[in-house]
């Protein structure tokens, strides 16, 4: 009993103090909290609530107008029993891999190239970034023309005496999309790398030069280690964004030919907006969400291990 | 910073957030309901006044949202505004707000979930079953029963929206799928035009004779991307005597893997082998028509008036250089059957009864009237001032041989900027409605099959492709249909 009384006494004595401290803290953070409030509410309304609702919908046959019907795990069973689900996963992984091999190094090379320039650094940055500001509708129209059998690329190949390249075949369709996406997106990543490069102390380059390092030596021993963390961060971001690709696949090829560019998210949107199976689409979204959470946790763990080492 | 200011700032912040959230939740039909609530709230006062004057109570105030055209269609929007004015003068209790949203089957679910579709909107012949199953459109049978002109509607045009004996849509126009031919490409090549009563074989020969890949001109432009691919191919399935599905004993069974289906798929394969189709198979509806308008294809398949309108009025092709052919038959003298389509007015199922009634009255207000004919006449005059051609639909909401049909024909005959269909075409072509159940799923699956054919480099087992597609659609879609 004594043990119970003793802790209560100081708590009572501290209560006004704690109250005063809480009041002071509230006063101190009132303005900051006020400015945070809209962002929190917007995130809540447009991000967290949809995520929670999406998880809920995955257990229902969704009918927005006439009411939903609880179906348990049926949506998940149907998703896992659909052969297109596995085709979409395979295609998405293939697209992610291709984008890494073909596209990931481009902004790194571009940023290093630009930072090594003695003149025209500003114009080079602008030229590199220009593709990013082209509206999507123009972009896809332009690349449809580039890839056309009588478009500029094939006309040039024919001029060189080479056969036309079939950008629309099942074997090449995904490759064609990666080229298009890399061209459009490398500019913004380049700017991030350039910002990272500018944070590397100049004296490290001077020291390297005094030690006799040439251009390649500087890049290998100063530049790349200097932006290593940035490369890892952008790698994770690219993997996440390419795992959710569907826009160019939908517009350029509609997921074809013969489901050759059917990605996971494209199949999800098809379930939702072509077949109106919002429950199944939500189930696919939840599976993707789980995958990305696991992937992100794994990445954080690996990076922690790396930092500790 | 004093306490008062902080409180005021918090209050303003809260109000701003409230306004933001309230703005997010607004929609057309709640707005309508609000107007009605206000009307109801005012009703006692109005009724009291009416009792004093011993007059009939004023009609309930109703607000509806009408289907408008894109902003660049100034002539059409002006005509709509004039029609709204005429209607509201006769019905002062109804207020009508025009709003542009063009029906898309990929957007309708979101529109209905947010209750932001117009009170009356235009949709396609294919959508009847889907929209009624979801209860997104209202049953118009009662309104039709009291509309004196209901019996004068063209039965063929009305059919796609008569479902289980109830009427859900009012036809605007209808069409059958046809082949649009660029006559100039044939003339430039010195190739005679094929006969109107053509066969699939003659079609391929015609395509071969004008095909010029070096110049980027294809003999024929089939749609190969998206569900349009399946929709296009279905014309050949129909003309070969096939069906998408059969319905018996409450069960839907895939039927497109029949002998007719094989013939139709063999035809696509023959087109590919002959090299008369574009190498870039990924052409949706808009892509294929754009290509035709650019003169990069001699033939394209589309609804009878739609490709013509685009080719003449957007593509700048002379109206004398485009012709409409029926879908080729399998053998000489055979049937030329295309998929039937059309545009329909439907009433939003989420609107309340008063709004639905007002919307119905507005939609049919000028049907079978001189005002409608005057509006067409004005549209033709407006198009002439822009050097455009009026492309009438082949099938209208009225019967062509009716009094009204003759009056309409007289309006067309007054002008020289009206496209005239060949009488032989009208005699030859037949139209057949699409399947009732899970048509989009069937189209999507057939799109894969067609793409396999269009990109294949070697021999394909066409029957197996069809059988596999039929089995998949059967298991995943048709078996789940509950026929009522």
Interface residues (C-beta under 8 A of the other chain):
Chain A: X30 X31 X34 X37 X38 X41 X45 X63 X64 X65 X66 X82 X83 X144 X147 X148 X149 X150 X166 X167 X168 X169 X170 X252 X253 X254 X256 X257 X258 X259 X270 X272 X273 X274 X275 X276 X278
Chain B: X1 X6 X9 X10 X13 X16 X17 X20 X21 X24 X105 X106 X107 X109 X112 X113 X130 X134 X135 X136 X213 X214 X215 X216 X224 X225 X226 X227 X278 X279 X280 X281 X282 X284 X287 X349 X350 X440 X441 X444 X447 X448 X451 X452 X454 X455 X472 X476
